[in-house]
Amino acid sequence: MTGNSATPNIPTVLVLGSTGQVGGLIVKDFEAAQGRVNLRVTSRRQAEVDKLRAEGKDAVFLDLDNPRSFGTALHGVDRLILINSYSVEMLVHSKTLVDAAKKAGVQHIVHLGTYGEWDTTDPHFAWHQLVERYIEASGISWTHLHPNMFMENLVTFMAPRNGVVTSYWGDARMGWIALSDVAAVAATVLSEGPIKHHGKDYWLSTDVLTADQTAAVLSQVTGTSIKAEKKLPADFATLIDSGQVPMEKWYAAGAVEFMHQVHDGRMGYIGTTRNDLPYVTGKNPTSLEQWARNNLSRLQDCLNA
Ligand SMILES: NC(=O)c1ccc[n+]([C@@H]2O[C@H](COP(=O)([O-])OP(=O)(O)OC[C@H]3O[C@@H](n4cnc5c(N)ncnc54)[C@H](OP(=O)(O)O)[C@@H]3O)[C@@H](O)[C@H]2O)c1
């Protein structure tokens, strides 16, 4: 059973991963301008579903490890965004969910992927591409989002500590995107639907900086001296092995390979801009400096930790 009755004549949109970084911001975007869609949120934790329902939300139990939860969660859904966790399980999760979406009559799938060229050999980028091809083969209308490195990584695994911000790709340039911009594109595509957005790839890499330039921006905005520590991919592998940054082992291996290919130039395109945000939303992108201003208290918490 789903939580609420839907308003007729507007699409029902299911946001997977709505308790996560990107999904949470998409939900906020829809809640800030209500009436565009019937919003359905999901969790794999029943207590969270109960809490969201008590807040009046159309919340459903959906566990990607449990395909038996898919039928009721997808009933009546017109469009959905597929957000995977940081795990090789994204392959099975996506395959089974797309099959179920087909059975449930879902008309449009938006996929949160990565900023990869078509012939990438990086494992986790390749998994996302396999998911994209599977969605296309399903016959359901599709839109693929290709964000580059999330600026929010600068308050998670790359957070500045003790006056140092660490990169693991040496001096290579990195392309960044603010998650509010990813969410704005996703919410617009899900609202406007497949007639406008079917068959489109949207690329989101809006600010390019070296490690030194990133440190300079963070220093300027926080008013604290922050230096760039330019480590190498092998250092990231050591960090993962230490257990300080918990990450599923296959995804972590993909992340290390990504850093090798950015560092040695095979994925030099990661250090480029490609910005479809204004075409989809009419908005200008958030620079790293603006993002840092918007997230100043989070950055200060990291510096003071
Ligand atoms: N970080 C980057 O720079 C970057 C760049 C480009 C693309 N990406 C892609 O972004 C995606 C991750 O997005 P994110 O950062 O928003 O993820 P996130 O914050 O880790 O959130 C993941 C969400 O998925 C849910 N989830 C996990 N396992 C589930 C399961 N078995 N069943 C149902 N829901 C499940 C989580 O729910 P719970 O609350 O229950 O855990 C959470 O809501 C990945 O596919 C990654 O490849 C990341």
The ligand as an ORCA input file, in Angstrom:
! r2SCAN-3c Opt
* xyz 0 1
  N      30.289     11.362     -5.144
  C      30.496     11.784     -6.393
  O      31.359     12.666     -6.626
  C      29.663     11.232     -7.528
  C      29.830     11.799     -8.803
  C      29.045     11.319     -9.859
  C      28.111     10.319     -9.632
  N      27.964      9.774     -8.382
  C      26.958      8.705     -8.184
  O      25.995      9.148     -7.226
  C      25.333      7.980     -6.697
  C      25.123      8.140     -5.207
  O      24.353      9.287     -4.936
  P      24.316      9.936     -3.465
  O      25.654     10.512     -3.136
  O      23.106     10.783     -3.363
  O      24.151      8.603     -2.573
  P      23.955      8.483     -1.000
  O      23.945      9.824     -0.333
  O      24.936      7.449     -0.517
  O      22.497      7.895     -0.890
  C      22.197      6.603     -1.359
  C      20.714      6.382     -1.157
  O      20.397      5.067     -1.637
  C      19.675      4.398     -0.608
  N      19.959      2.978     -0.665
  C      21.140      2.362     -0.476
  N      20.986      1.036     -0.568
  C      19.661      0.818     -0.804
  C      18.870     -0.348     -0.960
  N      19.386     -1.582     -0.885
  N      17.554     -0.178     -1.185
  C      17.001      1.044     -1.254
  N      17.697      2.191     -1.100
  C      19.016      2.059     -0.871
  C      20.152      5.022      0.698
  O      19.180      4.767      1.684
  P      19.508      4.596      3.236
  O      19.163      5.922      3.855
  O      18.582      3.534      3.689
  O      20.962      4.212      3.347
  C      20.266      6.489      0.290
  O      19.003      7.108      0.329
  C      26.228      6.785     -7.043
  O      25.602      6.015     -8.046
  C      27.507      7.428     -7.587
  O      28.156      6.608     -8.537
  C      28.710     10.221     -7.325
*
